[in-house]
Amino acid sequence: MAPTCVAALYLALFIAQVPAQQLIAASSSTDSASNSALPDAPGTPLDQQSDRITSTQPPLTTTNPDAVSPNGTQQTKRILGVMPNFRSVSADVKLPPQTAGQKFINAGKDTFDYSSLLIAAIQAGEAMNDKSYPEWHQGVAGYSRYYWHTLADTASENFMVGGVGPALFHQDNRFYTLGHGGFRRRAFYAATRVLITRKDDGDNTFNYSEIIGSGAASGASTLYYPTQYRTWTKVGQKWLTSCIIDSANYTFKEFWPDINKKVFHTH
């Protein structure tokens, strides 16, 4: 069994056996530990003190999704002016609950944005160069097969995770930036958003939309891929890869406002 499949199996067993409340409690305990000591507590190394610094700014309640964080940073609608970042919310900004329609609109923006079409074109080219699916051959005809399959995967993932799942489980499909604390605390927070998300009422909950949605999207791909790729191993690999990519995206987006402000001097 491939290493990726083994990892997928372990993650699946973990999800099946650990209740959502325990996952949320683990995250809460991490936050509590981060808040339990002051930055200048005696005997605390400096590299750990930064992880315990929390925001002193009160949350900003607004209906403006483009609101600037009270700490002066802001999530832009695009990263580097190209990549879509429509569902990220600036730190300490509280928005009203979404309607089901708004959740699907957000999923559609991610799917049909021009940059998504460009990224799919690059991914298709890389897959064809690696001959990921030899049955599709090379040339224009082969590339077109790679391209539309990549687009179908993207659309299925975005709508299952960002539309169907949030509407069905009453979860918020937006990413709320933490924006304060040390690097490790923020990185841990962002990376675990594939497991923990917000309900429409603002409370934390297990991210059924991500886990079940990405699994459903991976399973749906068996309808349009060659027969030999319609196996539990292939579906598990694609499902795990989707979760890992989303976790990495959340982590990068957590630090994007800081990068944008400090490196590109954007205010």
N, C-alpha and C positions, 0 to 999 in steps of 0.2 A: 504494500500500500504506500502511495506517495506520501512524503512528509506533510504536504499541505492537507491531504485528506485526513491524516492522523490528527493534525491540529484542529481541523474542522470537527472531527468526531469528539475530541475532548471538549471543545467549546460547546458543542451541542449538548453533551452530557452535563456540563456545568450549568447551562441555561435551564435544562430540564429539572435539575435537582435543587438549585438555589432559588428560593422565593424572591420575588421582586423586592419585598420589604428588607431582606438581608442585604441586597446589593445597595439599596438606597441608604441603609443604615451604615454600611461600610463607607460610602461617600461622605455621609454626614459626620461620621467619627473622624474622618480625615480632616474635614473642615474644622471640627471642634478642636482637634489636636493642634491645628494651625493657629487657632485663636486663643489657645489656653495660656500662652506665655507672651509677655511683652517682648518687643524687639531687643531691649537691653537687659533681658533677664540674665542674672549671673550664671556663668558656666555654660551658656549657649553659644556654640560657634557662630561666627558671623555668617557663614554660608547657609546656616539653618535659620538664622533670625529673619532673613528676607522672606522666607516661606511663611512667616507668621504675621507679616504685615497685611492688614486688611483695609478695606476702603473705609474712609471716615465720611464719605459723601452720602447723603440720603438719596434713595432711588428717585429718579425723575419719572413721574407718571405722565404719560403723553399719548396722543393718538398719532404722532408723527413718527413713522418708521425710520426716518432719516435723522432723528434727533442725535445731537452730540452728547457724549457721555459727560457727566459732571466732572470727570477727571481731565476733560479736554481732548480726549481721543474720539475717533469716529470710525465706524465700519462704513467703508465706501461701497457703492453698488457694484463696482468692478474692482478687481485686483490687478494692478499694473495697467489699468485702463482697458483690459480685455476680458479676463476671466470673470464670469458671473458670480456675484456675492449677494444676491437679492434677499436671502433669508437670514443674514447675520444681523444681530441687534447690538448696538453699542453697549458698553458696560454700564451697569446700574441704571438702565432705561427699562421702564415697565410699560408694556403695551397692552391694549385690551385684547380679549380672546378673539381668535379668528373664527369666521364662519367656515362651513365646509367648502363653500365656493371659493373662498380666498385661499384655502389650502391647495385646491386643484389649480388655481391660477398661478400660485407660486411654483408648483411643480411644472406647469407648462412653460413658465419663463425660463426655468433651468434647462428644459428640454429643447426648446425651439430657438433659443438665443443663437445669434450668428457664431459666437465663439464655440458653442457646443458642436455645431456643424464642422467647424475648423478642427477642433480637438479630435472629433471622430475620424476626420480625414487622416490626421497624423497617426492615430492609433491603428487605423486600417492599413496604412502603409507599413507600419512596423510589423504588424501581424503577417502581412503578405511577404515581407522580406524574410521573416523567420519561418515562413511556410508552416504556420500554425495549423492550417487546414489544407493539406496537399490536394484534396479532392477538388478544391476551387481553382487550382491552377494559377498561372500568372497572367500578365497582360491586363488590358483594359477590362475584359470580362471578369477576370479573377478579382481585380481590385474592386469592381462594383459589388461583387458578392461580399467581400470583406467589409466594405463600407456600409451597406444597408444592414448587415447583421450587427455591426457596431452601433448604428443608430437605433436599431430595435432594442438592443440591450440597454442603451442609455435611457430610452423612453420608458421601458418597462420598469427599470430600477427607480427612476425619478417619480413616476406616478404611483408605484406601489409603496415606496418609502415616504414620499412627500405628499401624496394625495389620498389614496385609498386607506392606508394605515392610519394616518392622523384623523381622518374623518370617522373611521370605524371605531377606533379606540379613544376618541376624544382627546387627542394629544396635539401639542403645539409643534409644528414642523420647523419653527425658527430656531436658530442657534444663538443663545444668549451668551455674549462674551463675559468672562469673569473679570478680566481687566485689572486686577490688583493682586498683590502677593508675589512670592518668588516664582522663579521659572518652573521649578518642579511642581509646585502646587497648581499653577495655571496649566502646565502641560498635562498633568494627571486629570484635572477637571475636564479639559477639552477632549482628551483621548477617550475618556469614559462616557462621553455623550452618546456613543452608539449603544450603550447599555442603560443609561439613565437619561430621561428627558422630562419635560414638563407636561402636566395635564392642562386642559383648557382653563382650569381654575387656578393654575399657578403652582400647584403642589408637584413634587418630584414623584416619578413613577418609573417602573421598568419600561425600556424603550421597545415595546412590542412592534411599533411601526417599523423600526429599523430591522430588527432581527427577523420578524415574520415577513415583513415586506420584501426584504432583500432575498430571503429564502424563496418566497413566492415568485419573484422575478427570475431567479435562477432556474426554478422549476419550469416556468413558462417558456424559457429559452429552448427547452427540448422539443417544442412544437415546430421550430424552424431551423434547427441544426441537424446535420447528418445523423443517421441512426446510431452509428458507432460512438457518438458523443453524448448519447442520451442515457448515461449511467449515473448511479448514485455518487460515484467518485467525481465525475466531471461537474455535476450539480453542486456537490459539496465544496469543491475547489473554487468554483465561481462565486458561491455564496460567501465563503470565508474571505475571498479576495475583495469582494464588494465592501464587507464590513471593515476590513483593514484600511482600504482606500478612504472610506468615509471618516474613519478615526483620524487618519493622517490629515485629511482636509480640515477637520475641526481644529486640530492642533495648530495648523498653519494659520487659519483664520483667527484664532485666539490672539496671535501675536501680530497679525497684519496691521492693525491700527498703530502699534508702536513702531513697526518697521516703516510704515508710511510716513509717520511724523518725524522720526529720527533720521532715517536714511534719505527720504525724498523731500523732507521739510514741508510736507503738505499739512495745512491747518484747516 
